[in-house]
Amino acid sequence: QLQLVESGGGLVQPGGSLRLSCVASGMSLDDYAISWFRQAPGKEREGVSRISTSGEATAYADSVKGRFTTSRDNAKNTVYLQMNDLKPEDTAVYYCAAYEALGYGSRWYPLWTYEHHYWGQGTQVTVSS
């Protein structure tokens, strides 16, 4: 069983930066593509970023493109979401989720609509002055 734990959230002023971490335990992350999602109060959950098992391929929602960067360190069983130039509309609970990608290729990642296999508990990000 794969367990995911997010950290790094907090309160930041507009224009500031945060780096979220998603640390896995119980199994290796090597065979899992990782997505980041977020959910703001009263809104539906939305996909933010995706990264393939190798880290060679990434994708972002239009709303965060150019500001957010996802990366991974498989040796540390950790995936990151670097968030720069944060805006009040980025306020949400951020979740990482894993999709087993064994056999799909090192540059493959799932659509955000795919049923991901494992989820973290989330970390709150609040952008406010």
Kinemage of the C-alpha trace (Angstrom):
@kinemage 1
@onewidth
@group {chain A} dominant
@subgroup {mainchain}
@vectorlist {calphas} color= white
{ca gln a 1} P 0.000 0.000 0.000
{ca leu a 2} L 1.321 3.397 -0.958
{ca gln a 3} L 0.936 6.253 1.503
{ca leu a 4} L 1.307 9.856 0.391
{ca val a 5} L 1.883 12.800 2.706
{ca glu a 6} L 1.869 16.390 1.488
{ca ser a 7} L 3.629 19.220 3.291
{ca gly a 8} L 4.821 22.751 2.662
{ca gly a 9} L 1.545 24.584 2.611
{ca gly a 10} L 0.892 27.748 4.542
{ca leu a 11} L -0.032 31.404 4.370
{ca val a 12} L 1.800 33.517 1.810
{ca gln a 13} L 1.322 36.992 0.391
{ca pro a 14} L 0.395 37.513 -3.252
{ca gly a 15} L 3.488 37.244 -5.396
{ca gly a 16} L 5.152 34.905 -2.935
{ca ser a 17} L 6.343 31.344 -3.348
{ca leu a 18} L 5.837 27.980 -1.713
{ca arg a 19} L 7.202 24.523 -2.410
{ca leu a 20} L 4.950 21.600 -1.675
{ca ser a 21} L 6.337 18.131 -1.123
{ca cys a 22} L 4.602 14.804 -1.557
{ca val a 23} L 6.496 12.072 0.256
{ca ala a 24} L 5.630 8.445 -0.397
{ca ser a 25} L 6.076 5.501 1.921
{ca gly a 26} L 5.185 1.848 1.850
{ca met a 27} L 6.198 1.385 -1.777
{ca ser a 28} L 8.505 2.918 -4.338
{ca leu a 29} L 7.196 5.829 -6.403
{ca asp a 30} L 9.188 4.678 -9.424
{ca asp a 31} L 6.177 3.141 -11.183
{ca tyr a 32} L 3.719 5.914 -10.385
{ca ala a 33} L 2.889 9.026 -12.316
{ca ile a 34} L 1.978 11.814 -9.926
{ca ser a 35} L -0.656 14.476 -10.259
{ca trp a 36} L -1.288 17.503 -8.120
{ca phe a 37} L -4.867 18.618 -7.609
{ca arg a 38} L -6.423 21.437 -5.641
{ca gln a 39} L -9.820 22.197 -4.247
{ca ala a 40} L -10.972 25.617 -3.130
{ca pro a 41} L -13.969 26.094 -0.836
{ca gly a 42} L -17.201 25.707 -2.760
{ca lys a 43} L -15.419 24.669 -5.935
{ca glu a 44} L -14.788 21.387 -7.669
{ca arg a 45} L -11.415 19.718 -7.471
{ca glu a 46} L -9.178 20.627 -10.386
{ca gly a 47} L -5.985 19.238 -11.802
{ca val a 48} L -2.909 21.425 -11.417
{ca ser a 49} L 0.032 19.421 -12.747
{ca arg a 50} L 1.146 15.980 -13.877
{ca ile a 51} L 4.532 14.308 -14.031
{ca ser a 52} L 5.566 11.039 -15.610
{ca thr a 53} L 7.423 8.283 -13.774
{ca ser a 54} L 10.793 9.443 -15.038
{ca gly a 55} L 10.058 13.120 -14.546
{ca glu a 56} L 10.835 13.752 -18.212
{ca ala a 57} L 7.291 14.756 -19.088
{ca thr a 58} L 5.112 17.268 -17.275
{ca ala a 59} L 1.873 19.105 -17.918
{ca tyr a 60} L 0.100 22.003 -16.255
{ca ala a 61} L -3.281 23.617 -16.047
{ca asp a 62} L -3.471 26.844 -18.015
{ca ser a 63} L -4.141 28.760 -14.804
{ca val a 64} L -0.725 27.852 -13.357
{ca lys a 65} L 1.407 27.472 -16.470
{ca gly a 66} L 4.591 29.501 -16.207
{ca arg a 67} L 4.219 29.890 -12.430
{ca phe a 68} L 4.181 26.314 -11.104
{ca thr a 69} L 6.761 23.597 -11.696
{ca thr a 70} L 6.523 19.968 -10.699
{ca ser a 71} L 9.528 17.716 -10.293
{ca arg a 72} L 10.421 14.464 -8.635
{ca asp a 73} L 13.299 12.767 -6.877
{ca asn a 74} L 12.642 9.054 -7.079
{ca ala a 75} L 15.632 8.311 -4.870
{ca lys a 76} L 13.879 10.251 -2.120
{ca asn a 77} L 10.429 8.939 -3.041
{ca thr a 78} L 9.297 12.549 -3.259
{ca val a 79} L 7.484 14.759 -5.742
{ca tyr a 80} L 7.521 18.546 -5.532
{ca leu a 81} L 5.328 21.393 -6.648
{ca gln a 82} L 7.158 24.708 -6.782
{ca met a 83} L 4.644 27.543 -6.805
{ca asn a 84} L 5.795 31.036 -7.698
{ca asp a 85} L 3.966 34.335 -8.167
{ca leu a 86} L 1.093 33.046 -6.098
{ca lys a 87} L -2.291 34.692 -6.481
{ca pro a 88} L -5.311 34.773 -4.145
{ca glu a 89} L -7.115 32.462 -6.573
{ca asp a 90} L -4.479 29.804 -5.870
{ca thr a 91} L -5.887 29.444 -2.357
{ca ala a 92} L -6.995 25.839 -1.921
{ca val a 93} L -6.196 22.513 -0.355
{ca tyr a 94} L -3.563 20.860 -2.508
{ca tyr a 95} L -3.436 17.094 -2.937
{ca cys a 96} L -0.963 14.785 -4.595
{ca ala a 97} L -2.228 11.592 -6.166
{ca ala a 98} L -0.487 8.572 -7.656
{ca tyr a 99} L -1.442 6.586 -10.727
{ca glu a 100} L 0.272 3.267 -11.362
{ca ala a 101} L 1.982 3.650 -14.708
{ca leu a 102} L 3.867 0.364 -14.973
{ca gly a 103} L 4.208 -0.539 -18.646
{ca tyr a 104} L 3.051 2.827 -19.984
{ca gly a 105} L 6.468 4.262 -20.643
{ca ser a 106} L 8.633 6.736 -18.795
{ca arg a 107} L 7.070 9.810 -20.402
{ca trp a 108} L 3.438 8.856 -19.910
{ca tyr a 109} L 1.048 10.446 -17.445
{ca pro a 110} L -2.671 10.026 -16.931
{ca leu a 111} L -5.392 12.538 -17.556
{ca trp a 112} L -6.607 14.239 -14.403
{ca thr a 113} L -9.953 12.559 -14.956
{ca tyr a 114} L -8.441 9.100 -14.532
{ca glu a 115} L -9.215 7.462 -11.217
{ca his a 116} L -5.930 7.813 -9.358
{ca his a 117} L -4.954 4.914 -7.133
{ca tyr a 118} L -3.656 6.708 -4.054
{ca trp a 119} L -4.224 10.129 -2.536
{ca gly a 120} L -2.607 12.211 0.162
{ca gln a 121} L -4.532 14.016 2.864
{ca gly a 122} L -3.879 17.475 1.456
{ca thr a 123} L -2.099 20.622 2.565
{ca gln a 124} L -3.680 24.067 2.827
{ca val a 125} L -2.310 26.934 0.764
{ca thr a 126} L -3.653 30.389 1.522
{ca val a 127} L -2.621 33.404 -0.521
{ca ser a 128} L -3.644 36.625 1.144
{ca ser a 129} L -2.270 39.995 2.131
